[in-house]
C-alpha cells in the first residue's frame, strides 16, 4: 500500500505540472469561436468614419503610387480619432495596414488609455512587437490628432502636434512591407480587434502626394464578416512561424522543468525519446486549443522550442544532477 501511495503521489505531481502548463498557455481564457456578425460601421456625410457600434471599414489594396513610394521616401500617416472608451483593449485597432492580427506593415491601436503603434521592422517579426507605447493619449474622450512620421532610419509620433516619441530604426525596414495589405479601420480582417469611436481626416503622404481615405469611392464597408479564426487564417502558413525573440526564449525554457523532472524522478533507464515524445504531445494539444483563443497564436515554432527545451531539461537532469541526489528525489516523489 505504501508503494502504491508513493506512485500515486508521483503521478499527482506531474498532473499538477502539466495543468500549470495549460493554465499559463491558455490565459486569459478568451474563446474566439468563429461567429458571423453584421457590420455596424458607417461613413457619415462629412466623410468621417463612424465605428461607435463596432465593425470595420476597408481601404482595399493595391494603393497605386503609394506602394512604390513607401519604400523609398519619408512617409506621414495622419488621422484624427475620438475614442469612446478609455479602457479598450486587444489592442483595439484604430487603423491597420495588415492582413490579420499577426502580420502587418503598421498598425495604430489603443490599449487601455494608451496609444500603441506596431511597426514591421524585422524580417523575423511580421507582427511588429513589441509595440511603441505613448501613454494616456485616450485618457479622456476628445478628438486627438495622431501623426506618424517614418523616415529611412527613424520613427516619430506626434499627438496634437506635440512630439511624444522618437526612435531610430534599422535602414531598409520598409522593404519588408507587403504591398497587398489593405488599410482596415476599426478592426482587423478577422473582426476580433474592434475599436469603438470615430475617425476623420485620414491621410498617408509620401513624396508629394497624399492618399486620402475620406475621398468618395475609396472606402468599402463589408455587409458582414466572420469574427474569430476562419479557414483562411487556419490555412495561412505564415502565421505558424510568427514569433518574437521573447516568445522564443519563453517557449524554450517553458518545458525545461518538465524534462528535468522526467530525468530525475524516473528510473535511470528512462529514455530521452519518451520525454521528448511526451513533451511534443502536450505541446501539440496546447497549440491546437490556441486556434480558438482570442489572445493566443498557434505556432509551430513554439512546438519545436517546447520539445527542445524539454530535451535540454532532461539532459541537465541526467548529466548535471549526481545519481545520489536523483535517488533521493525519486524517493521523495515516490518513483
N, C-alpha and C positions, 0 to 999 in steps of 0.2 A: 504493500500500500504506500509506503514511504517513497519507493522508486517511482510509482505512478504519479504521486503528488509532485515530485520534482520535475518529471517530464511534462506534466500539465502546466506547471509554473513556467517552464521554458517556452512552451508554445504561447501562453498568455502574453509573455513579454514581447514576442515577435508580432503577435497580433496588434498589440498596442503601438509598436513601432511603425508598422505598415499603416495602421489607422491614422497615425500622425502625419505620414506622407500624404495620404488622401486629403486630410483636413487642410494641410498647407497648400496643396496643389489646386484645390477647388475654391479656396477663399476668394472673394466674399460670397460665394454660392448664389450667383445671379444667373438663372437659366435664360437661355436665348433660343427658345423653341421657335422655329420659323412661323410667322404669323403674317397674313396678308392684311394690310391696313390701307385705309383711304388717305390720300394726301390732302392735308388741310392748308397747305401753303398757298399764298395769293400774291399777285402783283397789283399794287394799288395804282390809282390813276396818275400819281406823281412819279411813278417808276420805282418807288421803294418796295422792298420785299417784306411781306407780312408772314412771319413764321411764329406768330403768337400762339397758334394751336398745334405747332409741330408740323413736320413734313420736310420736303426738300424741293429745291429749285435748281435746275441744271443749266450750265453754260457749256454745251457739248463741245468736244474736241472734234477735229483739229481747229486751232485758233489762228491759222494763216500766218501772217507776218510775225506774230508773237513767238511762235515755236522756234523759228530760226534766230530771232534776235535775243531771246532769253539767255542763250549760252555765251553770247559774245559782248553784251553791253550791260551797263548798270540798269537795274530794274527797280521799279517802285510799285508796291501793292498798297492801295489806299481804299479804305471804306469807313463808313460811319455806322456804328452799331448801338442799339438800345437793348440791353438785356432786361428781361422781365423777372429774373430770379438770380440773386447773388449766390445761390448755392447749387448751381448747375454743375453736373459732373459728367465724366465719361472718358476723356474730356469731351464736352459738348462742342460740336463743330460749328463754327460760325461760317467759315468759308474754307474749302479744302480742294487743292489740286491733287486728287487721289483716285484710286480705283477700288479701294476697300480700306478697312481700318488698319492695315498692316503695310501698305505701300503708298507712298505719296511723293510729290515734289515739295510742296509746302502746305501747311495747314495752320489756320488761325482758329483758336479754340478757347473755351472757358472751362476752368476747373475751380469750383467754388467762386470766390471773388477775383481770382487771378486770371490774367491773360496768358495763354500758352501759345508758343509758336514752335511747330515741329518742322524741321528743315532737313531734307535729304542731303547729307554732306559726306557720306561714307559709302563706298561700294558694298560693304557688308551689312549696312544698316538702312534698308529701304524705308523703315518706319520713322526715321528722324528722331530717335530718342537717344539720350534724354532731351526733353523739350526745354526751350528757353522760357523762363518764367518772369513775368512782370506782375508784381503783387498789387492787389487791391484796385485793379482797374474797374471792376464791376461791383465795388462795394456799395454803390448807391445806383438807383435806377435813373440814369440820364444818358443822353447821347454822348458817345465818346468817339473821337476820330482816331483811327489806327492807321499808321503809315509804316510800312516795312521797306527799307532800302537795302538792296542787295548789290554789292559790287563784286569784282572778281575775287577779292580776298577779304571782304569784310561784310558785316551784317549789323544793321541798326534798326531799332524800333522806337518810333515816336508816338506818344499818346497825347492828344490835344495839343500838338505842336511842340511838346517838350520831349527831349531825348531821354528815354528811360532805359535803354540797353544798347551797348555797342560791343561787338565781339569780332575777333579775327576769324577767318575761315581758311580752309585749305584751297589753294588755287585749283580751278578746274572742277569744283564740285558740281557745278550746274550741267556739265557734260553727262552726268549720271541721270539727269531728269528724263522722264518718259513723256514724249510729246502727245501720246494718245490719251493721257489722263484728262477727264473733264474737270470743270470747276463745279463743285457742289456746294450750295448754300444751305445752311441749317441742318446738315446731316452728313452721313457717309452713304455710299451706294448701298450698303447693307441695311440702312434705315435704323440702326441701333445706337447712334450717337446724336440724338436730337438736341437742338438748341432752340430756346424759346425767346423770341424777341423780334426786332425789326432791323433791316439793313438798308442803307441808301448810299448812293454815290460811289458804287464800287468801280474801281479803275485798276488796270495793270498797264504801266507805261514802260516802254523800252525804246531805245533810240529816240526818235522824235514823235512817236505815235503812241496812242493810248487805246486800249480795249476797254470800252465802257459797257458794263453788264446791264445797264438800265436802258440801253437803246432798244426800241421796239423790234420784235422778231428775234432777238438774240437768245432769249431765255426760253426754257421749256419747263412745264410743270407736269410730271407724270400723274396720271389719274390715281394710281395706287402703286404699291411696291411691297416687296417682302421684307419684313423686319427680322433680322437674325440671319443665321447661316443659310445659304442657298446652295443648290447643286453647283452653281458657278464658283462659289467660294470653296466648296469641298474639292472641286476638280482643279482648282488653281494650284499648280505645282509650286509656284514661288513661295507661297505662304508657309510651306512645310520647312523652308530653310530660313525663315525670318527669325532673327535673334539679335541680341546685343552682347557686347563683351561682358556686361554684368550678369545677364541671364546665363551665359555660357559658364561663367565662374560658379554661379549658384547651383546650376544643374549638375556640374561635375562633382561638386562637394556634397550635393544633396544625398546621394546614395552611398557615399564613402562609409558612414557609420554602419549601414546595413551590411556591406561586405566585410567590414572589420568584425562585427559581431558574429557573422556566419563563420568566420575563420577561427574565432576564439572561443565560441560556445558550442562547437560541434566536435565530433571525433577528429583526431589528427588526419585521418584518411579522407576526410570530406574534401571533394574536388572543387577547383575554381570554376569549372564548367557549369556545375549545378548552381553555384552562386550567381554567375552571370545570367544563366537562363531564368532564374527566379526573379532577378532584378529586371530583366527585359520584360517578363510577363507583367510585373507590377507597373512598369513604366508605360507599356502599351495600353493597359487599361486606363491609366491616368490620362494619356494623350487622347484616347478615344472619347472619354467623357468631356474633355475640354472643347470638343466640337460644339457642344450646346451650352457652353458657359460664356456669358457676355464679356467677362473681364479676362478671359484666358485665350491663348493661342496654341493650337496643335502644331507641334514642330518635331520633325524627325531629328533635328539637331539635338533637341532636349533628350530624346530617347537614346541616342548614341552616347551622349555625355553622362546620362544616368548610369548606363551599363559600364562605361569606362570608369566612372567614379566608384562603382561597386567593386570592380576589379582591383582598383588601387587600394581600396579599404581592405579587401581580402588579403592582398599581398602584404600590406603593412601589418595586419594582424597575425599572419602566418610566419613572417620572417623577422619582424621587429619586436614582437612580444615573446619573452622567454617561455619555453614549454611549461615550466613550473607555474608561472603566472596564469597561463592558459588553463592548466589543470584546475587551479583554484577558482578561476572564473567559471569554468564549466560546472564545478561542484556547486558554486553559489547559484548558478542559473538552473541547475537540475538536469544537465545534459548527461 
